[in-house]
Amino acid sequence: MNNSNTHALVLGGGGSRGSYTIGVLTTLMEQKKTYDLVTGISIGAIVGALYAMNKPVDLSSMIASFPSSGLADSLFSFPDCHKAADEASKGFDAYVKAFQNNGPTTETLSKVFHSLFDFDAFEKSSLNFACLASNVSKNQARIFTKNELTSPEKVEQAVLASAAYFPAYSLVNIDGDYYGDGGFLNWSLGRVAKELGAKKMTLVSLAQPGDNLVYEKDETELLIRPIVPLAGFLNFGTATLRNQIMQGRLEALKTMNLAPGYVYTF
């Protein structure tokens, strides 16, 4: 893609703060905003793939599907990690496999995504898609693009790889390489879209108010980011997530000068 008119929607990472992104997208859809490309990192990759289906979908149902017990229990706990030292001499991949055996996985997140994702709609949609992951086996960035995501399994692998926040969750093995969260790379927000030729961008950041945000300023047409602080990125409490959806909806309206006031309570 190298069209000077390409308008990209860029979704940043932030774990459970992705509920804010869902609220923002609700507002963008209500305001009839359209894009040619959507890119995402981490939770932004997951939500972005659903958005890229370009069909009516209740994204808030994704939040309702999040069982806290499956997403937030036993984080960072890898009971067999003491065995990893014995495997280290066999190479990095053997070490990682032994380290994370019986530890946290992306299985619950995979089930949620699988229940909402429609590959036929994704494939037929005119909306392009890409997500960023970190290939930790080769210590390099990996951009997964729509034209190579030719099956539901490949899409799911790519977005889960982008969201694999190790060691809270296990790394994802794709074709023999281990992948981790795209946020590990510290790329500027919008860089993936820029490398794919986008000249105009709407950015959704999940950085806290006051945090320094590195992004592609020259191409940015609209930047939406939290006005008031969001919860911790591993806080999957249902009430918190639902509140952040509403916050995203209202703050997106505020950013676009479509709502009065400054701080909203609910």
C-alpha positions as CSV (number, residue, x, y, z in Angstrom):
1,M,0.0,0.0,0.0
2,N,1.5,3.3,-1.0
3,N,-1.5,5.6,-1.7
4,S,-1.0,9.2,-0.7
5,N,-4.7,9.4,0.2
6,T,-4.5,6.4,2.6
7,H,-6.2,7.2,5.9
8,A,-5.2,4.9,8.8
9,L,-6.8,4.2,12.1
10,V,-4.0,3.4,14.6
11,L,-4.8,1.6,17.8
12,G,-2.2,1.6,20.6
13,G,-1.6,-1.0,23.2
14,G,-2.5,-1.1,26.9
15,G,-4.0,-4.4,28.0
16,S,-7.4,-4.0,29.6
17,R,-7.3,-0.3,28.8
18,G,-8.4,-1.5,25.4
19,S,-11.9,-1.1,26.7
20,Y,-11.3,2.7,26.3
21,T,-10.5,2.0,22.6
22,I,-13.8,0.2,22.2
23,G,-15.6,3.3,23.4
24,V,-13.6,5.5,21.1
25,L,-14.4,3.2,18.1
26,T,-18.1,3.4,19.0
27,T,-18.0,7.1,18.7
28,L,-16.0,7.1,15.5
29,M,-18.5,4.7,13.9
30,E,-21.4,6.8,15.1
31,Q,-19.8,9.8,13.5
32,K,-19.5,7.9,10.2
33,K,-15.7,8.1,10.2
34,T,-14.1,5.8,7.6
35,Y,-10.6,4.5,7.0
36,D,-8.6,2.6,4.5
37,L,-6.2,0.9,6.9
38,V,-6.3,-0.1,10.6
39,T,-3.1,-1.0,12.5
40,G,-2.8,-2.2,16.0
41,I,-0.4,-3.2,18.7
42,S,-1.2,-5.6,21.6
43,I,-4.9,-5.1,22.6
44,G,-5.1,-2.6,19.7
45,A,-4.3,-5.5,17.3
46,I,-7.1,-7.6,18.7
47,V,-9.7,-4.9,18.6
48,G,-8.4,-3.7,15.3
49,A,-8.8,-7.1,13.6
50,L,-12.5,-7.1,14.8
51,Y,-13.0,-3.6,13.5
52,A,-11.3,-4.5,10.2
53,M,-14.2,-7.0,9.6
54,N,-16.1,-3.8,8.6
55,K,-19.4,-5.1,9.8
56,P,-21.8,-4.2,12.6
57,V,-20.5,-5.8,15.8
58,D,-21.0,-5.0,19.4
59,L,-17.4,-4.6,20.5
60,S,-18.5,-4.1,24.1
61,S,-19.6,-7.8,24.1
62,M,-15.9,-8.5,23.9
63,I,-15.5,-7.0,27.4
64,A,-18.6,-8.8,28.7
65,S,-16.8,-12.0,27.5
66,F,-13.7,-11.4,29.5
67,P,-13.7,-13.7,32.6
68,S,-11.3,-12.0,35.1
69,S,-10.5,-15.5,36.5
70,G,-9.1,-16.5,33.1
71,L,-7.2,-13.4,32.2
72,A,-5.8,-12.1,35.5
73,D,-5.1,-15.2,37.6
74,S,-1.6,-16.6,38.0
75,L,0.0,-13.8,36.0
76,F,3.8,-14.0,35.9
77,S,3.6,-17.5,37.5
78,F,5.5,-20.2,35.7
79,P,5.7,-23.3,38.0
80,D,8.1,-25.3,35.8
81,C,10.5,-22.4,35.2
82,H,13.2,-24.0,37.4
83,K,13.6,-26.7,34.8
84,A,14.5,-24.1,32.1
85,A,18.2,-23.9,33.1
86,D,18.6,-27.6,32.1
87,E,17.2,-26.8,28.7
88,A,19.3,-23.6,28.1
89,S,22.1,-25.5,26.5
90,K,19.7,-26.7,23.8
91,G,19.1,-23.1,22.6
92,F,16.8,-20.2,23.2
93,D,13.6,-21.8,22.0
94,A,14.1,-24.9,24.2
95,Y,14.7,-22.6,27.2
96,V,11.5,-20.6,26.6
97,K,9.4,-23.7,26.1
98,A,10.6,-25.1,29.4
99,F,10.3,-21.8,31.2
100,Q,6.7,-21.1,30.4
101,N,5.5,-24.7,30.6
102,N,2.3,-24.9,32.7
103,G,2.3,-21.1,33.1
104,P,-0.1,-18.4,32.0
105,T,-1.3,-18.7,28.4
106,T,-3.3,-16.7,25.9
107,E,-5.9,-19.5,25.7
108,T,-8.8,-17.5,27.3
109,L,-8.1,-14.5,25.2
110,S,-8.0,-16.8,22.2
111,K,-11.4,-18.1,23.0
112,V,-12.9,-14.7,23.3
113,F,-11.4,-13.5,20.0
114,H,-12.5,-16.7,18.2
115,S,-16.1,-16.2,19.4
116,L,-16.3,-12.7,17.9
117,F,-14.1,-13.0,14.8
118,D,-15.6,-13.6,11.3
119,F,-12.9,-14.4,8.9
120,D,-15.1,-14.2,5.8
121,A,-16.1,-10.7,6.7
122,F,-12.4,-9.8,7.4
123,E,-11.3,-11.3,4.1
124,K,-14.0,-9.5,2.0
125,S,-13.7,-6.2,3.8
126,S,-12.0,-3.4,1.8
127,L,-10.4,-2.2,5.0
128,N,-6.7,-3.2,5.2
129,F,-5.2,-4.4,8.4
130,A,-1.7,-4.9,10.0
131,C,-0.4,-5.5,13.4
132,L,3.1,-5.4,15.0
133,A,4.7,-8.1,17.1
134,S,8.2,-8.7,18.4
135,N,10.0,-11.8,17.2
136,V,12.0,-12.5,20.3
137,S,13.7,-15.5,18.7
138,K,15.4,-13.3,16.1
139,N,15.3,-10.0,18.1
140,Q,13.5,-8.2,15.3
141,A,10.2,-6.5,14.6
142,R,7.5,-8.3,12.6
143,I,4.6,-6.6,10.9
144,F,1.8,-9.0,10.0
145,T,-0.2,-7.7,7.0
146,K,-3.7,-8.7,5.8
147,N,-2.5,-10.2,2.6
148,E,-0.5,-12.9,4.4
149,L,-3.2,-13.6,7.0
150,T,-5.0,-16.1,4.7
151,S,-6.9,-18.2,7.3
152,P,-8.7,-17.6,10.6
153,E,-5.8,-19.4,12.4
154,K,-3.2,-17.1,10.9
155,V,-5.2,-14.0,12.0
156,E,-5.6,-15.3,15.5
157,Q,-1.9,-16.2,15.8
158,A,-0.8,-12.8,14.6
159,V,-3.0,-10.7,16.9
160,L,-2.3,-13.0,19.9
161,A,1.5,-12.7,19.1
162,S,1.1,-8.9,19.1
163,A,-0.7,-9.1,22.5
164,A,1.6,-11.7,24.2
165,Y,2.8,-9.5,27.1
166,F,5.5,-11.9,28.5
167,P,5.9,-12.9,31.3
168,A,2.3,-12.0,32.3
169,Y,1.3,-14.3,29.4
170,S,3.2,-16.9,27.4
171,L,4.9,-16.1,24.2
172,V,3.3,-17.3,20.9
173,N,5.1,-19.8,18.7
174,I,4.6,-19.2,15.0
175,D,6.6,-21.3,12.5
176,G,9.2,-22.1,15.1
177,D,9.8,-18.5,16.3
178,Y,8.6,-17.1,19.6
179,Y,6.7,-13.8,19.5
180,G,5.9,-11.3,22.2
181,D,3.9,-8.1,22.6
182,G,4.5,-5.4,19.9
183,G,4.8,-2.8,22.7
184,F,8.2,-4.3,23.6
185,L,9.6,-2.6,20.6
186,N,8.8,1.0,21.7
187,W,7.9,2.0,18.1
188,S,6.3,5.4,17.7
189,L,2.5,5.3,17.5
190,G,1.7,5.3,13.8
191,R,5.0,4.0,12.6
192,V,3.5,0.8,11.2
193,A,0.8,2.7,9.3
194,K,3.5,5.1,8.0
195,E,5.7,2.3,6.8
196,L,2.6,0.9,4.9
197,G,2.2,4.3,3.2
198,A,-0.4,6.1,5.2
199,K,-0.4,9.9,5.0
200,K,-3.3,10.7,7.3
201,M,-3.9,9.0,10.6
202,T,-6.4,8.9,13.5
203,L,-4.5,7.7,16.6
204,V,-6.0,6.2,19.7
205,S,-3.4,6.1,22.5
206,L,-3.9,4.4,25.9
207,A,-1.0,6.3,27.6
208,Q,-2.0,8.0,30.8
209,P,-2.6,11.8,30.9
210,G,0.7,13.6,31.2
211,D,2.8,10.6,29.9
212,N,5.1,11.4,27.1
213,L,3.8,10.1,23.9
214,V,6.0,9.5,20.8
215,Y,3.9,9.4,17.7
216,E,4.0,10.3,14.0
217,K,2.9,14.0,14.4
218,D,3.2,15.0,10.7
219,E,0.7,12.5,9.6
220,T,-1.7,12.7,12.5
221,E,-5.0,14.3,11.8
222,L,-6.7,13.3,15.1
223,L,-5.2,12.1,18.3
224,I,-7.5,10.7,21.0
225,R,-6.0,9.8,24.4
226,P,-7.3,9.7,27.9
227,I,-8.2,13.0,29.6
228,V,-8.5,11.4,33.0
229,P,-6.4,8.3,34.2
230,L,-7.4,4.8,33.2
231,A,-7.1,1.8,35.4
232,G,-4.0,-0.5,35.5
233,F,-3.5,-2.4,32.2
234,L,-4.1,-5.8,33.9
235,N,-7.3,-4.7,35.7
236,F,-10.0,-6.8,34.0
237,G,-12.7,-6.0,36.5
238,T,-16.1,-5.9,34.6
239,A,-17.2,-2.6,36.2
240,T,-13.8,-1.0,35.4
241,L,-13.9,-2.1,31.8
242,R,-17.5,-0.9,31.2
243,N,-16.7,2.5,32.8
244,Q,-13.7,2.8,30.5
245,I,-15.8,2.1,27.4
246,M,-18.1,5.0,28.4
247,Q,-15.0,7.2,29.1
248,G,-13.7,6.4,25.6
249,R,-17.0,7.3,24.0
250,L,-17.3,10.6,25.8
251,E,-13.7,11.7,25.5
252,A,-13.6,10.9,21.8
253,L,-16.6,13.3,21.4
254,K,-14.8,15.9,23.5
255,T,-11.6,15.6,21.5
256,M,-13.6,16.1,18.3
257,N,-15.3,19.2,19.8
258,L,-18.7,17.4,19.7
259,A,-19.4,17.5,23.5
260,P,-19.3,20.2,26.1
261,G,-17.6,19.9,29.5
262,Y,-14.3,18.5,30.4
263,V,-14.4,15.6,32.9
264,Y,-17.3,13.1,32.9
265,T,-18.5,11.0,35.8
266,F,-20.8,8.0,35.6
